[in-house]
Amino acid sequence: MAKNQLHIIKIGGNVIDNSENLHHFLKDFSALKGLKILVHGGGKIATQLSAELGIEPKLVEGRRITDIETLRVVTMVYGGLVNKNIVAQLQQAGNNALGLTGADGNFIRAKKRPVKTIDYGFVGDIDEHSIDPDSLARLLDAGFTPVFCAITHDGHGQLLNTNADTIASALAVALARLYDTTLIYCFEKKGVLRDIEDENSVIGSIDPLTYEELKEEKVIHSGMLPKLDNAFTAINQGVSAVIIGRSDELGNLKLGKAFGTKLSRQ
């Protein structure tokens, strides 16, 4: 029996920080037929609010630390302002959205990152037992569109700041056994580019063999490597495909047109 199709789409600050971009994206997202989940980060609002409240960002070796004051701000912004703004706009577009953190419904339980050389504070790490796919399936099959922000919990009453890319990938892997799942990362480029200076040099599709060749040729390097490594890990764990592209091209999916770079097994 064929599985129902599910799209899990992650958007970042480049969409959230621009109200016009967000509005257009949410219209395209709403027009997508079938089951879908939206995952979002926080954009610049949390940083701006922290500054207004006099909370200095704490960085160690260039990496942000989530102390208790920062956790309060990101919970307010990600789980409140940003999440509910997205949900309200989706309702306006006729999409019955439900705004969630990982604590709601116990959908995503994370573990506080252990202290090694750096104490990252209240940051959550996800493993293969973190997601409850059956409870999520009941929500999806009841006609709701879950909208997850980048906040999870540890099951002991503690909220945790968690990477939105990681949440999206973990959701896709967990739900792949129940649905034909496509994971879509919307970011600022049109896709994976053969020439970083040329927006039109998008590589349309990459399979594992092509990926190894592109790495050897140094076409793919530095910042894109962890993104693509994570994408192929998801594919190896049952996700049908991963698409990396720009949010303003999501509407192509409804039209049955390709957009961005599609990563798949073949």
C-alpha angles and dihedrals in degrees: 000000000000117000122238115255120253128188119200110192127189123198128189140200095289088069099034095049093056114063093199093050090047093049092051092044093051091050090054091044091051091050091057109107122226135020119342144167126201122209121189140183124210110257122202098318094088091050091049093047091048090054091049090051091049094247109149115217111245115218129179116189088344094306122119119241120213105217121176094271091050091047090055091052096046091047090053093045103036098035095034123024101024097036096047093044089055092046093049092051091048090051089051088054091052097258114133097223128179118203113220147174119203088260092063109094087354086269098149121026115183135183123237107253108258118244111250117146091332130040104216092187119216097004120138127218121202128216136181091279096052100089126068100210097177094057090046090050090056089054093048094045090051088062101258125135108217116217110197124196122202095268123105133166138228099227091249098083098274123123117214134201107234133184110261094214089056092048091051093049093046091050091050093050094046094048096042092088090059102035142028092255129201118185117207125193113196112201139152098279128071089242139295104337127214087206115030090208093055116070090192095057092089115158101226099205138007128192124185093269093049089046092058090048093049090050091050090050088050089235087126115042146131114008097016094054098075090044093054094039088055091046094054090045088057091048091050088054095056107280107139097218144341121218122197115192149113121302094230090063096054089099088072089074092064089051091050092245125136120245135177121355118322117208117197144146092268 
